């Protein structure tokens, strides 16, 4: 089942992208607060 492995990697990539977006959003909020 090599297909399952690729989908897992895709999900992980999406998850990391979401985390990065959240981190950048938080940074922007902190910058606007200053």
Backbone as XML, in Angstrom:
<?xml version="1.0"?>
<chain id="A" units="angstrom">
  <residue number="1" name="UNK">
    <atom name="N" x="0.838" y="-1.213" z="0.000"/>
    <atom name="CA" x="0.000" y="0.000" z="0.000"/>
    <atom name="C" x="0.874" y="1.265" z="0.000"/>
  </residue>
  <residue number="2" name="UNK">
    <atom name="N" x="1.541" y="1.548" z="-1.086"/>
    <atom name="CA" x="2.383" y="2.758" z="-1.150"/>
    <atom name="C" x="1.536" y="4.031" z="-1.265"/>
  </residue>
  <residue number="3" name="UNK">
    <atom name="N" x="0.307" y="3.882" z="-1.756"/>
    <atom name="CA" x="-0.574" y="5.042" z="-1.920"/>
    <atom name="C" x="-0.923" y="5.657" z="-0.568"/>
  </residue>
  <residue number="4" name="UNK">
    <atom name="N" x="-1.174" y="4.806" z="0.415"/>
    <atom name="CA" x="-1.535" y="5.295" z="1.748"/>
    <atom name="C" x="-0.426" y="6.164" z="2.322"/>
  </residue>
  <residue number="5" name="UNK">
    <atom name="N" x="0.803" y="5.759" z="2.059"/>
    <atom name="CA" x="1.945" y="6.499" z="2.601"/>
    <atom name="C" x="1.997" y="7.911" z="1.999"/>
  </residue>
  <residue number="6" name="UNK">
    <atom name="N" x="1.751" y="8.015" z="0.704"/>
    <atom name="CA" x="1.802" y="9.331" z="0.055"/>
    <atom name="C" x="0.703" y="10.244" z="0.606"/>
  </residue>
  <residue number="7" name="UNK">
    <atom name="N" x="-0.484" y="9.681" z="0.842"/>
    <atom name="CA" x="-1.568" y="10.510" z="1.377"/>
    <atom name="C" x="-1.222" y="10.988" z="2.785"/>
  </residue>
  <residue number="8" name="UNK">
    <atom name="N" x="-0.569" y="10.130" z="3.558"/>
    <atom name="CA" x="-0.153" y="10.525" z="4.910"/>
    <atom name="C" x="0.809" y="11.709" z="4.821"/>
  </residue>
  <residue number="9" name="UNK">
    <atom name="N" x="1.741" y="11.639" z="3.857"/>
    <atom name="CA" x="2.706" y="12.725" z="3.697"/>
    <atom name="C" x="1.981" y="14.003" z="3.278"/>
  </residue>
  <residue number="10" name="UNK">
    <atom name="N" x="0.976" y="13.863" z="2.406"/>
    <atom name="CA" x="0.208" y="15.036" z="1.971"/>
    <atom name="C" x="-0.491" y="15.683" z="3.164"/>
  </residue>
  <residue number="11" name="UNK">
    <atom name="N" x="-1.115" y="14.862" z="4.000"/>
    <atom name="CA" x="-1.805" y="15.391" z="5.179"/>
    <atom name="C" x="-0.821" y="16.102" z="6.090"/>
  </residue>
  <residue number="12" name="UNK">
    <atom name="N" x="0.350" y="15.489" z="6.294"/>
    <atom name="CA" x="1.360" y="16.096" z="7.162"/>
    <atom name="C" x="1.801" y="17.435" z="6.582"/>
  </residue>
  <residue number="13" name="UNK">
    <atom name="N" x="1.973" y="17.491" z="5.247"/>
    <atom name="CA" x="2.397" y="18.731" z="4.597"/>
    <atom name="C" x="1.338" y="19.810" z="4.800"/>
  </residue>
  <residue number="14" name="UNK">
    <atom name="N" x="0.066" y="19.445" z="4.610"/>
    <atom name="CA" x="-1.013" y="20.420" z="4.812"/>
    <atom name="C" x="-1.034" y="20.908" z="6.253"/>
  </residue>
  <residue number="15" name="UNK">
    <atom name="N" x="-0.827" y="19.970" z="7.190"/>
    <atom name="CA" x="-0.843" y="20.319" z="8.614"/>
    <atom name="C" x="0.267" y="21.307" z="8.936"/>
  </residue>
  <residue number="16" name="UNK">
    <atom name="N" x="1.476" y="21.051" z="8.406"/>
    <atom name="CA" x="2.599" y="21.955" z="8.667"/>
    <atom name="C" x="2.331" y="23.318" z="8.033"/>
  </residue>
  <residue number="17" name="UNK">
    <atom name="N" x="1.704" y="23.315" z="6.842"/>
    <atom name="CA" x="1.386" y="24.588" z="6.195"/>
    <atom name="C" x="0.412" y="25.391" z="7.052"/>
  </residue>
  <residue number="18" name="UNK">
    <atom name="N" x="-0.591" y="24.702" z="7.606"/>
    <atom name="CA" x="-1.578" y="25.387" z="8.457"/>
    <atom name="C" x="-0.889" y="25.955" z="9.689"/>
  </residue>
  <residue number="19" name="UNK">
    <atom name="N" x="0.014" y="25.164" z="10.284"/>
    <atom name="CA" x="0.733" y="25.640" z="11.473"/>
    <atom name="C" x="1.559" y="26.875" z="11.123"/>
  </residue>
  <residue number="20" name="UNK">
    <atom name="N" x="2.218" y="26.840" z="9.959"/>
    <atom name="CA" x="3.027" y="27.992" z="9.542"/>
    <atom name="C" x="2.138" y="29.213" z="9.357"/>
  </residue>
  <residue number="21" name="UNK">
    <atom name="N" x="0.971" y="29.019" z="8.732"/>
    <atom name="CA" x="0.049" y="30.137" z="8.526"/>
    <atom name="C" x="-0.398" y="30.714" z="9.872"/>
  </residue>
  <residue number="22" name="UNK">
    <atom name="N" x="-0.692" y="29.835" z="10.827"/>
    <atom name="CA" x="-1.104" y="30.298" z="12.150"/>
    <atom name="C" x="0.022" y="31.084" z="12.818"/>
  </residue>
  <residue number="23" name="UNK">
    <atom name="N" x="1.250" y="30.591" z="12.680"/>
    <atom name="CA" x="2.390" y="31.275" z="13.293"/>
    <atom name="C" x="2.596" y="32.648" z="12.663"/>
  </residue>
  <residue number="24" name="UNK">
    <atom name="N" x="2.532" y="32.736" z="11.336"/>
    <atom name="CA" x="2.717" y="34.020" z="10.664"/>
    <atom name="C" x="1.574" y="34.962" z="11.026"/>
  </residue>
  <residue number="25" name="UNK">
    <atom name="N" x="0.360" y="34.442" z="11.128"/>
    <atom name="CA" x="-0.791" y="35.267" z="11.500"/>
    <atom name="C" x="-0.611" y="35.839" z="12.891"/>
  </residue>
  <residue number="26" name="UNK">
    <atom name="N" x="-0.121" y="35.020" z="13.803"/>
    <atom name="CA" x="0.107" y="35.469" z="15.176"/>
    <atom name="C" x="1.152" y="36.570" z="15.190"/>
  </residue>
  <residue number="27" name="UNK">
    <atom name="N" x="2.190" y="36.385" z="14.377"/>
    <atom name="CA" x="3.263" y="37.383" z="14.312"/>
    <atom name="C" x="2.694" y="38.702" z="13.789"/>
  </residue>
  <residue number="28" name="UNK">
    <atom name="N" x="1.866" y="38.624" z="12.758"/>
    <atom name="CA" x="1.272" y="39.844" z="12.204"/>
    <atom name="C" x="0.405" y="40.539" z="13.248"/>
  </residue>
  <residue number="29" name="UNK">
    <atom name="N" x="-0.337" y="39.764" z="14.014"/>
    <atom name="CA" x="-1.194" y="40.346" z="15.059"/>
    <atom name="C" x="-0.325" y="41.061" z="16.092"/>
  </residue>
  <residue number="30" name="UNK">
    <atom name="N" x="0.787" y="40.424" z="16.464"/>
    <atom name="CA" x="1.689" y="41.045" z="17.443"/>
    <atom name="C" x="2.263" y="42.343" z="16.889"/>
  </residue>
  <residue number="31" name="UNK">
    <atom name="N" x="2.609" y="42.345" z="15.593"/>
    <atom name="CA" x="3.184" y="43.546" z="14.971"/>
    <atom name="C" x="2.141" y="44.671" z="14.971"/>
  </residue>
  <residue number="32" name="UNK">
    <atom name="N" x="0.881" y="44.348" z="14.618"/>
    <atom name="CA" x="-0.156" y="45.382" z="14.566"/>
    <atom name="C" x="-0.475" y="45.895" z="15.964"/>
  </residue>
  <residue number="33" name="UNK">
    <atom name="N" x="-0.286" y="45.062" z="16.978"/>
    <atom name="CA" x="-0.566" y="45.474" z="18.356"/>
    <atom name="C" x="0.435" y="46.522" z="18.825"/>
  </residue>
  <residue number="34" name="UNK">
    <atom name="N" x="1.672" y="46.393" z="18.374"/>
    <atom name="CA" x="2.713" y="47.323" z="18.834"/>
    <atom name="C" x="2.419" y="48.753" z="18.364"/>
  </residue>
</chain>
